[in-house]
């Protein structure tokens, strides 16, 4: 089964299923293609923030 993470809600769903690994969505991969570490860090920060917000609501 292929699972792609696009938001914090997706990440929370995947964590609940207990996978061995998962893929990240296009926005994350595109930010890694740009040779700017700040953009990549910002994208990681956004994904962590979304995941934290979803978990806090549960």
C-alpha positions in Angstrom: 0.0 0.0 0.0 1.4 3.4 -1.0 0.7 6.3 1.4 1.7 9.9 0.5 1.9 12.6 3.2 0.6 16.0 2.1 -0.6 17.4 5.4 -0.5 16.9 9.2 -3.8 15.0 9.0 -2.2 12.6 6.5 0.8 12.2 8.8 -1.5 11.5 11.8 -3.4 8.9 9.9 -0.2 7.2 8.8 1.1 7.1 12.3 -2.1 5.5 13.5 -1.6 2.7 11.0 1.9 2.0 12.1 3.8 1.8 8.8 7.4 0.9 8.4 7.8 3.9 6.1 5.8 6.4 4.0 6.4 8.8 1.1 6.2 12.6 1.3 4.0 14.7 -1.0 5.1 16.9 -3.9 5.4 20.1 -1.9 8.0 18.6 0.3 9.9 17.0 -2.5 9.9 20.3 -4.6 11.2 22.2 -1.6 14.1 19.8 -1.4 14.9 20.3 -5.1 15.6 24.0 -4.5 19.2 24.5 -3.3 18.0 26.7 -0.4 18.2 25.0 3.0 15.9 27.6 4.5 13.0 26.6 2.3 13.5 22.9 3.1 13.6 23.7 6.8 10.4 25.8 6.5 8.6 23.0 4.8 9.7 20.5 7.5 8.5 23.0 10.1 5.1 23.3 8.5 4.6 19.6 8.4 5.6 19.3 12.1 3.3 22.1 13.0 0.3 20.6 11.1 1.0 17.2 12.7 1.2 18.7 16.2 -2.1 20.6 15.7 -3.9 17.5 14.5 -2.6 15.4 17.4 -3.6 18.1 19.9 -7.1 18.1 18.6 -7.5 14.3 19.0 
